[in-house]
């Protein structure tokens, strides 16, 4: 069973795995001290918990309550998220940052555990892309990138990395959208987000203090993991920059950059995509756990011949277009930003502050 799946399961008295259910809900369910919050509707379910839309009887405001599953692992993650968010609030005492989800309240629900109360948000970028079945205009990719980089700059200044930056964890405050014909896709529509859209980073349960030592738990979803994370090397906030590059590619093309199922396949796709080999010292320095699935030759080069790929995986690697061929020539400043974010060596990637000064944000170009 894959590690990220284990979060949803616990062992019963016979040692068998069983899925842990979400908190049951119904309209009118009361939560919190003195039944402060009255449930009105279900906002969403995830592997780790359920989000309920509730009315705060004290203020009259509509809020989103994240109810973690009643397992020790999920309760630890909920407590970690509360700690991280309170740390961010203390760092931003003047409330100038609007780019991360604000924690409004926290309480322990009997028989369930810790619940976190947030402002309600509209929809995630993953939901938006799924709804339109396509990609965003480059002007909107730029605006999303600008706002997320602003959040990362703030987060990294506190000594933290998000460690799971992906479209599911980016939400829009407002769901009101205009539409236009998509200039890069025939017979397709694209939403117009515009400069007034607000992007909010959520889910800080996996955020960690950086740098992280070698050989520790590998954070985040596989498709956004940086090469140093895949290899089990020490990693820092620059891993978030790689994840941002993966996410921006999804917004631009509508497709994941890496759709892989093993470390070796993932690393081979990185080399194919970027048209350059992984640094030999990174491969040689891989943790023992990573080495069990990664094969390299005596020169420290990734060895495809020494690894058994399925025919499907091999075909996927060979058919992967280099990054330069996936971005239109007229969007060269976006390509330059992507190449910087997706540098194989973490120390070669820009910081969030430096990325904000890239020509992609400062130079005028067609943003269709």
Buried (B, 14 or more C-beta within 10 A) or exposed (E): EEEEEEBBBBEEEEEEEEEBEBBEBEEEBEBBEEEBBBBBEBBBEBEBBBBBBBBBBEEEEEBBBBBBBBBEBBBEBBBBBBEBBEBBBEBBEEEEBBBBBBBBBBBEBEEBBBBBBBBBBBBBBBBBBEEBEBBBBBBBBBBBBBBBBBBBBBBBEBEBBBBBBBBBBBBBBEEEBEEEEBBBBEEBEBBBBEEEBBBBBBBBBBBBEBBBEBBEEBBBBBBBBBBBBBBBBBBBBBBBBBBBBBBBBBBBBBEBBBEBEBBBBBBBBBBBBBEEBBBBEBBEBBBEEBBEBBBBEEEBBBBBEEBEBEEEBBEBBEEBEEBBEBBBEEBBBBBBBBBBBBBBEBEEBBBBEEBBEBEBBEEEBEBB
